[in-house]
Amino acid sequence: MDREEIICNCMEITHGEIVDAIKSHRLQTVVEIGDATEAGTVCGSCQDDIALILKTVNV
């Protein structure tokens, strides 16, 4: 995925922002990512994509 790709359309959060938050805060769950970035906190339709990103990022 491209760092600039919008993952959360409701909050306009990019792939890169999610990856950066995971790495800098050592996030381990979709809920933690939502708390840190607001991604996935409105309609929730991107939570599966966030979970996939979480699986691919090495903290």
Secondary structure, 3 states (H helix, E strand, C coil): CCCCCEEECCCCEEHHHHHHHHHHHCCCCHHHHHHHHCCCCCCCCCHHHHHHHHHHCCC
